[in-house]
């Protein structure tokens, strides 16, 4: 098969389409003929050499895909050859075929094309596992999609792939959603998706605006990928019993904390990744996503937000686009 190989750590040009060996499935895995895959920031970090795949995972980038099942392991009962599915991957999506544990496979949501379905697994599993399964965001609470990026500058990332999904999922759950973005165009998209409070981080102090919009209280849950550089401001933006969930360290991994600052408001700080979790834990998350998120997609309350499709051979161009921050939503690759 053909796959995108990281020939050496570096800039997007190190991504090369090459002929490689077909993956071999284990007894509890399925082999998928890839229809499409989606870019995630982790792919760019892996390309640079700073985010290696977990032990036993494919060396090729790509954390989600959609496609058709070509074969199944002898212990697999739910799936059969010919099923159209999408899947959460440990790697290997940038290829014509990928092997994946059966518990990480999902049916294509009703009303969504096979190609578009590749936009969902990683964002759905990330947002549901952190914001809802762990931080227990509940109807009537408030939620700040706190994403920013040193290289692609979308503070609080309302218009990122995770951001556009989180806005829609939050509204489905009866939550007041806060987002920030760096342009009026991106803020308009966030508003159209249902965001209640849209903040231009280039012209406003998001902490002050959050306090203003909540009567001085702050929001209940923040999902953050910056880490150190926004840690204190995020704590300052939380309500009593607020929860900060950190899923990245784009702004650094080390900061200082006065522990007593957590006491008065009974704050909780949590952190986790998705890719490094066990197969069993990923299967649990995928099961919960199918149960809780897929129905919202099926009735049209959550829709894929896709910026552009590119052929797999243009993976380097896709990475350049992601790092330019010109996109709104997901960037997709098609073998």
C-alpha positions as a printed Julia matrix, in Angstrom:
335×3 Matrix{Float64}:
   0.0     0.0    0.0
   0.95    3.67  -0.09
   1.39    5.72   3.07
   2.84    9.05   4.17
   6.24    8.42   5.74
   8.02   10.89   8.02
  11.44   10.58   6.37
  13.1    12.52   9.2
  11.96   15.0   11.85
  11.42   18.44  10.38
   9.25   20.75   8.3
   6.24   19.58   6.24
   8.49   18.65   3.3
   9.71   15.57   5.2
   6.3    13.96   4.59
   6.67   11.67   1.58
   4.22    9.29  -0.07
   5.93    5.89  -0.29
   5.14    2.25  -0.96
   5.12    0.33   2.34
   4.09   -3.06   3.68
   0.39   -3.7    4.29
  -0.54   -3.76   8.01
  -1.16   -7.18   9.55
  -4.19   -7.45  11.82
  -4.29   -9.17  15.19
  -7.14  -11.39  16.37
  -9.05   -8.46  17.91
  -8.47   -5.99  15.07
 -10.01   -5.07  11.74
  -8.33   -3.88   8.55
  -9.85   -0.75   7.03
  -9.48    0.52   3.48
  -9.14    4.23   4.2
 -11.65    6.56   2.55
 -10.39    9.67   4.34
  -8.34   10.81   7.31
  -8.22   14.13   9.17
  -5.34   16.27  10.39
  -4.77   16.86  14.09
  -2.14   19.0   15.77
  -0.56   15.83  17.14
   0.35   14.93  13.55
   2.49   18.06  13.21
   4.18   17.34  16.53
   4.93   13.76  15.44
   6.37   15.1   12.19
   8.73   17.34  14.17
   9.86   14.41  16.33
   8.3    15.58  19.58
   5.3    13.22  19.78
   6.26    9.63  18.91
   3.55    7.01  18.43
   2.76    4.7   21.36
   4.51    1.33  21.51
   3.03   -1.02  18.93
   1.2     1.69  17.0
   1.7     2.42  13.3
   4.71    4.68  12.61
   2.67    6.68  10.12
   0.71    9.76  11.25
  -3.07    9.95  11.37
  -5.26    9.55  14.46
  -8.64    8.96  12.82
 -10.11    7.67   9.6
 -13.19    6.45   7.8
 -13.43    3.62   5.33
 -14.59    0.11   4.51
 -13.61   -3.03   6.42
 -11.45   -5.35   4.33
 -10.89   -8.14   6.88
 -11.55   -8.94  10.54
  -9.61  -10.85  13.2
 -10.95  -14.17  14.48
 -12.06  -12.65  17.81
 -14.08   -9.84  16.19
 -17.85  -10.37  16.25
 -19.5    -6.99  15.73
 -17.9    -6.01  12.43
 -17.83   -7.78   9.08
 -16.15   -7.32   5.71
 -17.82   -4.51   3.76
 -19.0    -2.49   6.77
 -18.57    1.26   6.36
 -17.03    2.67   9.51
 -14.88    5.35  11.1
 -12.26    4.78  13.77
 -10.05    6.25  16.47
  -6.43    5.34  15.72
  -3.12    5.27  17.56
  -1.56    6.17  14.21
  -1.59    5.08  10.59
  -4.45    7.13   9.14
  -2.24    8.7    6.45
  -2.34    5.48   4.42
  -4.48    3.42   2.08
  -5.09    0.77   4.76
  -4.92    0.71   8.54
  -5.3    -1.94  11.26
  -7.31   -0.88  14.31
  -8.63   -2.6   17.46
 -12.28   -3.49  16.96
 -13.29   -1.56  20.09
 -12.1     1.69  18.52
 -14.34    1.34  15.48
 -17.63    3.22  15.1
 -20.44    2.99  12.56
 -20.7     5.94  10.18
 -23.26    8.28  11.81
 -26.64    8.42  10.12
 -26.85   11.25   7.61
 -23.06   11.67   7.31
 -21.09   10.62   4.22
 -18.34    8.02   4.55
 -15.73   10.64   3.68
 -17.0    13.26   6.13
 -17.2    10.7    8.97
 -13.4    10.82   9.27
 -13.76   14.27  10.84
 -15.41   12.93  14.0
 -13.55   10.19  15.95
 -10.63   12.14  17.44
 -12.54   15.32  18.31
 -15.57   13.44  19.62
 -13.5    11.14  21.82
 -11.33   14.0   23.07
 -14.19   16.33  23.98
 -16.54   13.7   25.39
 -13.89   11.96  27.52
 -12.51   15.14  29.04
 -15.34   17.64  29.23
 -18.24   15.31  29.92
 -16.96   11.95  31.25
 -14.31   13.45  33.55
 -15.17   17.13  34.17
 -18.91   16.35  34.22
 -20.05   19.46  32.38
 -23.8    19.6   33.02
 -26.86   21.39  31.61
 -27.06   24.97  32.82
 -23.31   25.3   33.34
 -20.85   27.38  31.3
 -17.92   26.18  29.21
 -14.89   27.94  27.74
 -13.21   26.29  24.77
  -9.74   27.39  25.8
  -7.51   26.65  22.83
  -4.61   28.7   21.59
  -1.49   27.93  19.66
   1.96   29.39  19.45
   2.28   28.47  15.8
  -1.25   28.86  14.62
  -2.59   31.49  16.97
  -6.2    30.65  17.67
  -6.51   31.47  21.36
  -9.26   29.36  22.9
  -9.64   27.87  19.41
 -13.35   28.21  18.79
 -12.67   27.68  15.09
 -10.33   24.67  15.48
 -11.54   21.14  14.79
 -12.03   20.46  18.49
 -13.48   23.94  18.97
 -16.15   23.65  16.28
 -17.17   20.24  17.64
 -17.12   21.37  21.3
 -19.37   24.36  20.56
 -22.01   22.13  19.0
 -21.78   19.42  21.64
 -21.97   21.96  24.44
 -25.14   23.47  23.01
 -26.67   19.98  22.66
 -26.11   19.49  26.37
 -27.77   22.77  27.35
 -24.53   24.56  28.19
 -23.57   28.23  27.76
 -20.53   28.21  25.47
 -17.71   30.78  25.46
 -15.13   30.84  22.67
 -12.37   33.09  21.44
 -10.8    33.51  18.02
  -8.44   35.94  16.32
 -10.62   37.2   13.46
 -14.18   38.38  12.92
 -14.62   35.7   10.25
 -13.81   32.93  12.7
 -15.97   34.48  15.41
 -18.88   34.58  12.94
 -18.48   30.85  12.27
 -18.44   30.14  16.0
 -21.6    32.21  16.43
 -23.32   30.33  13.61
 -22.42   27.05  15.31
 -24.17   28.23  18.47
 -21.51   29.87  20.66
 -23.11   32.25  23.14
 -20.13   34.51  23.88
 -17.52   35.1   21.17
 -14.36   36.93  22.22
 -11.72   38.4   19.91
  -8.54   37.65  21.82
  -6.62   40.27  19.82
  -8.78   43.12  21.06
 -10.16   41.87  24.4
  -8.9    40.44  27.7
 -10.71   37.12  27.8
 -10.55   36.86  31.6
 -12.22   40.24  32.04
 -14.85   39.42  29.41
 -15.64   36.06  30.99
 -16.08   37.73  34.37
 -18.26   40.44  32.83
 -20.49   37.91  31.07
 -20.91   35.76  34.2
 -21.54   38.49  36.74
 -18.05   38.09  38.16
 -18.4    34.35  38.77
 -16.46   32.74  35.91
 -17.15   29.62  33.85
 -17.61   26.11  35.18
 -15.34   24.13  32.84
 -12.36   25.09  30.64
 -10.75   22.81  28.06
  -7.16   23.96  27.51
  -4.29   22.94  25.27
  -1.81   25.68  26.18
  -0.71   24.59  29.62
   1.73   26.87  31.42
   1.26   30.15  29.55
  -2.49   30.3   30.23
  -2.6    28.42  33.53
  -3.03   31.39  35.87
  -5.5    33.18  33.6
  -7.55   30.02  33.24
  -7.72   29.6   37.0
  -8.81   33.22  37.23
 -11.62   32.54  34.75
 -13.2    29.68  36.73
 -16.3    29.74  38.87
 -16.59   28.17  42.32
 -16.18   24.39  41.89
 -14.72   25.08  38.45
 -12.78   22.44  36.5
  -9.78   23.08  34.28
  -8.91   20.22  31.95
  -5.52   20.45  30.21
  -4.92   18.36  27.1
  -1.79   20.03  25.73
   1.28   22.06  26.61
   1.72   24.27  23.55
   2.5    27.18  25.85
   4.92   25.26  28.05
   4.81   22.45  30.59
   6.18   24.18  33.7
   4.49   26.85  35.78
   4.16   27.92  39.41
   1.07   27.31  41.48
   0.11   28.79  44.83
  -1.94   25.84  46.02
  -3.99   28.02  48.34
  -5.42   29.74  45.24
  -7.4    26.54  44.61
  -8.96   26.43  48.06
 -11.31   29.41  48.05
 -13.13   28.39  44.87
 -12.63   24.61  45.31
 -11.01   24.34  41.88
 -10.05   21.1   40.15
  -7.16   20.84  37.69
  -7.04   17.73  35.51
  -4.91   16.58  32.6
  -4.9    13.69  30.14
  -4.01   12.69  26.62
  -5.97   10.37  24.35
  -3.41    8.67  22.14
  -1.45    7.09  24.99
  -4.46    5.54  26.74
  -4.86    1.79  26.88
  -6.86   -0.06  24.25
  -9.43   -0.9   26.93
  -9.84    2.73  27.96
 -10.15    3.9   24.36
 -12.83    1.25  23.77
 -14.78    2.57  26.77
 -14.57    6.13  25.45
 -15.61    5.06  21.95
 -18.59    3.19  23.41
 -19.67    6.27  25.37
 -19.25    8.46  22.28
 -21.45    6.14  20.21
 -24.07    6.19  22.96
 -24.06    9.92  23.69
 -22.65   11.77  20.67
 -23.76    9.74  17.65
 -27.5    10.38  18.3
 -26.84   14.14  18.24
 -25.07   13.77  14.89
 -27.86   11.61  13.51
 -30.49   14.3   14.14
 -28.29   17.07  12.75
 -27.51   18.85  16.02
 -23.79   18.22  15.48
 -22.36   18.47  11.98
 -18.87   17.96  10.56
 -17.1    21.27   9.96
 -14.66   20.62   7.13
 -12.41   23.27   5.66
 -10.8    21.4    2.79
 -10.08   18.01   1.25
  -6.62   17.35  -0.18
  -5.19   14.2   -1.78
  -2.96   12.11   0.47
   0.05   12.93  -1.68
  -0.37   16.59  -0.62
   0.06   15.88   3.11
   2.91   18.41   3.27
   0.64   21.13   1.88
  -2.05   20.12   4.37
   0.4    20.54   7.27
   1.47   23.94   5.93
  -2.19   24.97   5.82
  -2.8    23.81   9.39
   0.23   25.71  10.65
  -0.85   28.86   8.81
  -4.07   29.04  10.9
  -6.09   30.03   7.85
  -8.53   27.15   8.22
 -11.82   26.87  10.09
 -12.66   23.29  11.03
 -11.0    20.09   9.86
  -8.44   19.58   7.1
  -8.9    16.2    5.41
  -6.73   13.87   3.33
  -8.03   11.36   0.8
  -5.9     8.44  -0.49
